[in-house]
Amino acid sequence: MTDPNAIQPSALDQLPDRDPEETAEWQASLDAVAKAAGPHRAAYLMRRTLERAEGAGIALPKLLETDYVNTIPTAAEPAVPGDEAMEARITAWNRWNAAAMVTRGSKYGVGGHIATFASAAWLYETGFNHFFKGKEADGSGDQLYIQGHASPGIYARAFLDGRLNEDHLDNFRRESGGNGLPSYPHPRRLPWLWEFPTVSMGLGPLSAIYQARFNRYLTNRGIKDVSDSHVWAFLGDGEMDEPESTAALALAAREELDNLTFVINCNLQRLDGPVRANFKIVQELEAQFRGAGWNVIKTLWGSAWDELFQLDTTGALVRRLREVPDAQVQTYQTRDAAYIRQDFFGKDPALAEMAKLLSDDKILEIFHFSRGGHEPRKVYAAYKAAVEHKGAPTVILAQTVKGHTLGEGFASKNANHQMKKLSVDEFKAMRDLLDLPIKDSDFVDGVVPYGHPGADSPEVRYLQERRAALGGPAPARRVHPLPALPAPAEKAFTSFDKGSGSQNVATTMAFVRLIKDLVRDKETGKRWVPIVPDEARTFGMESLFPSLGIYSPKGQTYEPVDRDQLMYYKEAENGQILNEGITEAGSMADFIAASTSYATHGEAMIPFYIFYSMFGWQRTADQMWQLGDQLGRGFLVGATAGRTTLTGEGLQHADGHSPVIAATNPAALTYDPAFAYEVAVIVREGLRRMYGEAKPGEDQDVFYYLTVYNEPLPQPAKPQGLGIDEGIVKGLYRFNTAESAGVEVTAGAPRIQLLGSGTAIHWALQAQKLLAEEWGVAADVWSATSWSELRRDALEADEALLRGEERVPFVRQALQGAEGPVLAVSDYMRQVPDQIAQWVEQDWSSLGADGFGLSDTREAARRHFGVDAQSIVVAALAQLARRGEVKATAVKEARERYGL
């Protein structure tokens, strides 16, 4: 049996030891220290030795955890430049008004959060006073990802500096009146203040990483030098449980994003209780970030702890702090001195002796209030070290007390996330604690007053002077008037107007060919940002590798294996393509950063993110909502689209529902083009709408979602006639009639209208021929490029009707006078075309690929779902039979003939 106490083999056993005698001496020294001074002293010496080695650049594995103490020693803390007393008064006013705003709003039942900002106030105030650069600073200023639940504190500061008034604060969470404040950071609702929506937990940290990365991309490509911009992400320790929160840590370290700082407010509480009740979240996060290659700064203990650490000559205090679980630390913050003496100090004789030197008041000061995140000097030291650190991103783990300064009823209570108000007595106690000049008589009818020292007060002048020195107000979102981007040459968009002749072309390939032409445009070509999640070859994009280059901050430090091939894998420091590897979430974060560059950096960029259709909306719809929140612009392209078009891939790849999800996003303009020329028209219109001259009343803050297919098919010529482009853009046009299709139909033959989108129009065209040749039925075929845009237009018509305005939906206008019933078909669930059913005056029916996908040939899959040409014929005959226009026996005969 193996001795569990025996020294186990390690990687070092594989290496030759050039001096075994020296090695034995080092090991003997360690054994001697452990025997004479104890294992804790031996561990201490080893940690200090490893730290010295790391500091000297000696290649050794890094320590993943350090002691549960501050990273920056008190003696190394720099002085805070400025007036600390003045900043304390400013912070006190902001604490008060944040709590007052939420409490006053509670009478309306709109909710709000008080405890988060109370814990994080100094984390924000120190940054606003000394670090966060505004929009008038060099580059584009800093980008601030504010923790959503802290928004009342940010509003309180904007109130103090004159950007908001009492009416705004009184309308917190009540926006319908037009003068309200959104509950959380929301650019679409308050676009002059908020840049980044952050309340969907985990997306803030992910987006911050890719924003910092995109800043480097812009600089390295020569679009704009934003090397002075710093990205700050404020997060909660509970939020770090979201997988997106830590999904891209390695990317940030790998690309040495020292323009990025995470500030994690470690108040040890999430929404219902402790974050790590039986463990230590700070230590866990430190190991996680250190292991990923980040610089870690712990700011845990306030200055009241300094005396305690000086008394810790045996290391007993550090050991005890390391072993006490987080939930117990939270308990100490609510218990009396006697309990703390017994439970914390009483566990070790050395600590018990230490406690004898401390008064009860000192113990309560230390354990109830003294946290590093509540002291501006310690926060300033951490921030300064973070912005000066080079070669890696930094995370600051700042310990605070949730509900700090709100009184005993709030601080560290498990329920404080759900507590929405303070009583008048609690406010008065808070006033006394913060030393604010608010009189009892200011509480009229029990309503807590807002506090303001005056527009010309020393506090407001100081605040504004500090912000002026840092480049203006923050947070702030600015959209500088940008000239409309010139339209690319028309030739790029008309190349498919004549069709593909005998060549079969998939619409995915048509889109890629179009992009190849557009990125060559002298005026706008450099502004395209191609984004792909390790599927470029799937989409036929490898030809872009050598011409555009794949972005890498290190360039290409190796000789690619395919260097002798025409389409070799080329990485470049100024590369244009963002090839993210297998991460749709990372690709979407790229897209959001690029699509909002017009506001963040005053540079309009044109991102297109092409993805495996099934893994777009299904996997990252939350980020697509974030994209709409952030007013992003660009093109999302779901390639290999449809439920039956992917031969053999099966259930997990067969997308029959993405347009359903997309239809729920108000900012998404969803198109399912059937033909190459339709793709070109839609992209041209998208460029005009988002980046060109907008029409009166037109919203430019939208994004386009196109589905394109991998099935090579003949591309027809663009039909001639007026209104084709308008129909493509609005969602519906007649592709042909039975007569123009060249099929023979007799006069007075029954007629039906076949509406098809995407690849389904090809089945409709086959059905058109079968209906005429085998059943004597005339069918007109329509291309429904966008079911959701038709619905959007119809909804707007309904809204206009409620206002007393007569307006006919476009779908009704287009189909006006069309004979016979309507049968709609797509490669998606029936509810995709059924979006418009209520506005179609003709009899309506639809076919779609409902249910789960399956592996088979395209033909077999379409027969399985009942959307192939023969199924369309049977469905059409059934509609006509119900109307008495064909014999009922024709339906049975058709089913038998086609084997349905």
PyMOL commands that set and color helices and strands:
alter all, ss='L'
color gray80, all
select helices_A, chain A and resi 11-14+20-37+39-55+74-76+84-108+115-130+148-160+166-170+203-220+239-241+243-246+249-254+281-292+304-311+316-323+326-332+337-343+345-347+349-355+360-369+372-374+376-388+414-418+424-434+440-442+458-469+491-494+507-518+525-527+544-548+584-595+597-600+613-615+617-629+658-662+676-691+724-730+760-775+787-802+810-815+833-839+858-865+869-882+888-898
alter helices_A, ss='H'
color red, helices_A
select strands_A, chain A and resi 143-145+231-236+260-266+295-299+394-399+504-505+528-532+550-551+571-572+578-579+606-612+635-639+668-671+703-707+713-714+733-736+751-756+778-783+822-825+844-847
alter strands_A, ss='S'
color yellow, strands_A
deselect
rebuild
show_as cartoon
